[in-house]
């Protein structure tokens, strides 16, 4: 019999793994200038590096998702974190740009475990009414990890102190440091206890059976789910534009280079972003957990509202020239980015039964990464090159994508309520919703 606190231990491990994974993703973007200088590449090739990562991530997500709905999810996560660490070290040791592309592909393959097996593992340990907040914590780790990656990458892009640590370029040191937690996290995840509610206990819904494929096809054909996938794909398109070219834009055009900006200003911006982002995740998921029993479509309604507010905020940030105005806009922008970031996963898990969660999330990851992030990075690079290297023109793609995201969430809200209620009724009939979660047992 496990402690009431054990699900939160599992949540902590999964959140930490996701934070490290997103630090690996963002650290490369903060290393824009030294990578471009060392390998002699242009903006389009720099965007291609992100696209290769995302293509691998997207295709691997479906592979890991199918396995995660048939095997122990904690072990799948452990394997992913081990491979993730290897990918980080391979990126740091890359002697040429082609090798770096292969290494980033390995990182993408490993990181795809988190949004599929990681979220599915959390659903094993948390009942409805607490799942949205657990997923919100998982999603908040993306913001925290991105912040860590940008800071570490920015520091080593601007300082030579790394040469006193390792006999290679500072950007290589940054990648090594980011990848260090991989092996310890893999060991800890491998030793997580069995929840008793994982794939081995889901009865006849095996994905190798005809019954399983019929059930899965019924889930993925729902109009509300297709609209949610489209909304998240648009959101990821916009976020890819911001992630890949945002750091370089701030350094080159807004004077936020680490070496040229007072430390207190960078710390203030980081604290504001993390605090506002954490509050955004908490507010969105708290509203969903509290109101979903009465309003099953609440996650899609919140997504529509968040996208409509986020688009003009981004537009003001990109076109504004005042640092003071930028700092004032930073808090609400981070709040609504975080608000928006976890709602697609929350809506998707509500529209899929527990035993098909990983596979459904795998298809979500396939779309939002293969179509959204990969094309967003490439499109932004192409626009920048076409406009003579103008990053401002490329960044304007982001608010447009957020408006499309808002519209698709609004369209999904029309049928999401009925679909969520249907899924919940089917789970109750199968005895999945009535089973007591391990975290609800006494010490």
N, C-alpha and C positions, 0 to 999 in steps of 0.2 A: 504494500500500500504506500503510495507516494504522498509527499507533503503537498499542502495547498500551494506552497511557494515554488514547487518544482516547475510548473509551466512557465513561470517567470524567469527561471534559470534558462530554460530552453529558449524563451523569447530573447533573453540577453545574448545568448550565443548566436542566434540567427541574425539579430540586429547588428552585432559586432561584425559578423561575416559580411553582411550587406554593406556596412559602412566602409570596410576595407576594400571591398570590390569597387565601390564607386570612387574611392580615393585613387585607385589604379586607373580608372577611366579618365578622371579629370586632371591628374598630374601631368599627363602628356600634353594637354592643351596649354597649361601654364608654362610648359617648356618649349613653346612655339619657336621663339627666336633661336635658341641654341640648336634645336633640331634642324631648322631650316638652314642655318649656317653650316652645320657639320656635314649634312648630307647633300646640300646644294639643291634643295627642292623648292617648288613654288607653292602657292596657296592651294591649287587644285590637288597636288600630290599630298599636301598636308591633310586636306579633307578626305582624300582617298584612304589615308591611314585609318581615320575614324570609320570610314565606310567598310573597310575590310574587317575591322573589329566587330562592327554591328552585323554584317552579313553572317559571319561565323556565329555570333551570339544568337541571331534569329533562328538559323537552321539547327543549331545545337539545342535550343530551347525545346523544340518539338521532340527531339531524341530523348533528352533528359526527362521531359514531361511524361512520355509514354512509360519509361522505365520507373519513374517515381510513382505511378499509379499501379505498379505491379511489385515493387520491391520496397525494402525499408528505406524511408526517405532520409533518415539521419545518416545512413551510410552513403547514400548518393551525395548528400551535402559534403560529407568528409572527403570523398574522392574529388569533388569539384574544388574544394579549398586547397587540396594538395596540388592539383594541376594548376590552379591559379598562382600559387607561389612559384612554381617552376616557370610559368609564363612571364612573371615579373622579372625573374633573374635572367631569363633569356633575352628579354627586351633590353635590360641594362647592358648585356654583353654583345649586343648586335654590332657587327663591324661595318655593315652597310645597310642602306635603306630597305632593300628587298628582305634581308634577314629580320629587320625590325617589323616589317609587315607580317611575316610568318609568326613572329613572337606575339604580336598583338592579336593575331588570329587565335593562338592558343589561349590567351587571356580571355578572349571572347567566348571560346568554347567552354572554359571552366566557369566563367561568371554566369552563364545561362542557367546554372543549377539553382541560384538563389530565387528568382521570381517564380520558379515552378515548384521544385521540391521544398524550398524554404517556406513559401506561403502555405503549401499543402500540409507541411509539418505543423505549422501554427494552428491550422484548422483542426488538426487532430487533438490539440491540447486545449483549445478554447471553444466554448459553446457560443451559439448565437447570443447576441447581447454583449459579448466581449470581443468578438472577432474583429470588428471594424477598428477598434482601438489597438488591438495587437498588430493588425496590418498597417495601421497608421504609424506605429512605432517602427515597423519594418521599413516603411516608405520614408519616414523622417531620417533614417540612417543614410538615405541617398543624399540628402542635403548636407548632413554633417560630414559624410565621406567626401563629397565634392569639395566642401570647404577645406578639409584637411589636404586633399590633393592639390588644390589651387595654391594653398599657402606653402606647402613643401616644394612644389614645383617652382613657384615664384621665387622662393628664397634661394634655391640652388641655381636658378637661372640668372640670378643677380649677384651671387657671391662666389668667391673662389675658395672658401674655407674647406670645401669638400676635398680639395687636393691634399689636405693634411690628413685625411681619413683613409682614402683609397687612392691608388695611383692611376686614376682615370678622370675623365671629364665630370664636372659637378652634376650634370643631368643624369649620368649613369648612377651616381650615388643616390639621387632622389628615388630612382626606380627600385634600387636595392632596399632602401629603408621602407618604402611603401609595401614591398612584398614580404618582409620579415614575419608578420603574424600568420602567414598562410599555414605553415606546418603545425604550430601549436593549436590553431583553431581546428585543423583537420582531426587531430587527436581527440580534442574535447568533444567534437560533434560525433565522432565514431562511438563514443562511450555514453551517449544519451540513451535513456531508458526507452523501452517500447511503450507507446501510449495505450496499446490495446485497441486502437481505432483506426489503424493504418490500412494499407492495401490488402494485407492478408486477411482482414476481417470484413471485407465488403461483399462477400457472397458471390452471386452469379454474374457480376458486372465485369468480369475479366475482359480486358481489351482484345484478347486473342479469340474471344467467342463472338458469335454473330449477335448475341444479345447485347454485348458491350458496344459494338459498333453502331447498332440501331439506336441505343440510348444516347451515345455521343452525338450522332447525326441529328437527333431531335433537339439536343441542347444547342449546337452551333448554328442551327438554322433559324433560331428565334430572332425576330427583327430587332428586338431590344438589345440583344447581345451583339448583333452585327453593328448596330449604331454605336454601342459603347466601344467596340473595337475600333471603329472609324474615328471616334472622338479621341481615343488615346493615341491613335496613330498620328492625328493632327497635332496633338500636344507634344508628342515625341519629336515630330518634325521641327516644331518651333524650339524645343529645348536643345535639339542638336545644333541648330544655328547659334544659339546663345552659348552653349558649352564650348564649341569648337573655336568660335571667333570672338566671343565676349571678352576673355582675358586679354588677348592681344589688343583689342579695341580700347579697353580701359587703360592699358599700359601706354599705348602709342598716342591716343587722342584725348584721354581724360587725365593723364598725369598720375596714374596709379601704379607706376612701377615700384617694386618693393624697395629698391635702393634709393629712389627719389622721393618717396612718400614718408612722412613721419610715422613712426611705429604706432603711436597712439591712434592715428587716423585709420590705419589698417586694422588694428585691434577693434576699434569702435565699429567699423563696417562689418567685421566678422561676427562680433557679438550681436549686432542688430540683425544680421541675416539669420544666424542660428536661432536666436530667441524668437524672432518673428516667424521663421519657418516652422519651428517646433510648435508654436501656438497655432499656426494654421493647420497643421496636421491634427493636432488635438481637437480643435474646434470642429473640423469637418467630420472626423470619425466619431466624436462624442454625439454630435447631432444625429448621425446615421444610426448609432447604437440605440439612442433614446427614442427616436421617432419611427424607425423602420417597422415595428409591429403595427403601427397605425397608418403609416404612409410607406408602403413597400417600395415606392419609386423615389424615395428621398435622395438616394445617392446620385441619381441622374439629374434631379432637379438642382442639387447643390453643384454638380458639375457644370450645368448650363449657366448658373449664376456666376461661378468662379471664372469661367472663361470670358464672360462678358465684361467683367471688371478688370481682368488681367491684361487684356489687349490694349486698352488706352494707357494703362500704367507703363507697359513696356514701350509704347510709342513715345511717351514723355521722357522716359529714361534715355532712349536712343537719340532723340532729337535735341534734348536739353544740353546746355553747355556749362551750367553752373555746378560746381562740386557740392555746394550747400543744398541745392535743389535735388541733386542726385541722392544725397544722404537722406533727405526727407522722404523721397520716393522709395528708398531701399526697403524700409520696413513693410509697407503695404504690398510691395511687389513680391518680397520673399514670402509674406503671409499667404498670398493667393497662389503663388507657384506651388507652395507646399500643400495648400488646400486642394489644388487641382491634382497634384501628383499621385495621391493615393486613392482617389475616388474611382478611377477605372478598375483597379484591382478589387476594391471593395464591391463595386457593382457586379463585376464578373463572378466573384466567388458567391454572391447572392443568387446569381442566375444559373449556377451549376451545382449538382449534388456533390456531397463531400468526396465520394469515391472517384469522381471525375474532375476534381478541382485542378490537379496538376496538368492534365491533358488540355483542359480548356484554357488555362493560363499559358500553356505552351503555344497555343494558336494565337493568343493575344500578343505574346512576346514576338512571335514570328512576324505578325503584321506591323506592330509599332516599331520594331527594329529594322526589319528588312525594307519596309515601305517608308516608315516615318523617319527614323534616325539616319539611316544610310543615305536616303535621298536628300534629307535636309542638309547634311554636311556637304554633300557633293554640290547641291544647288547653290548653297551659300558661297562655296568656293568659286563656282562658275560665275555667279553674279559679281563677286568681288573682282575676279580677273577681267570680266567684261567691262567693268566700270573703272578700270585702271587701278585696281587694288583698293577700291573704296569698301571698307568694312561696314560703314554706316548703311550703304545700300543693301548689303547682304543681310544685315541684322533686321531690316524692315520686314523680312519674310516671317519673323517670329510673331509679331502681333496679328498678322493676317491669319496665321495658322491657329492662333488662340480663338479668333472669332469663329472659324470653321468648327473647332472643337466644341465651342459653346452651342452652336446650332445643332450638331449631331447629338449632344447630350439632351438637348431639349426635345428632339424628335424621339429619342429613346424613351424618354419619360412617359410618353403616351401609352406604351404597352408594358413597361417594365414592372409596374405594380402587379398586374395579373400574372406575369411570368414568375416573379419572385414568390408569390403566394402559391402557385402551382408546384414549384420546386420544393417549397417548405412542406406542403401537404404530402408529396411523394416521399420525402425523407421521414416524416412522421409515420407513414404507413410501413416503411422499411425498418422502423425501429431505430433509426440513426439519431433523430433529434431527441428521443426519450432516453437514450443511453447517458448515464452519468459520466461526465468528463473526469479524467484522473485528477485534475486540479481541484475538483469539487469534493474530494474525499477528505476525511479528517486526518490529522497528523498521526 
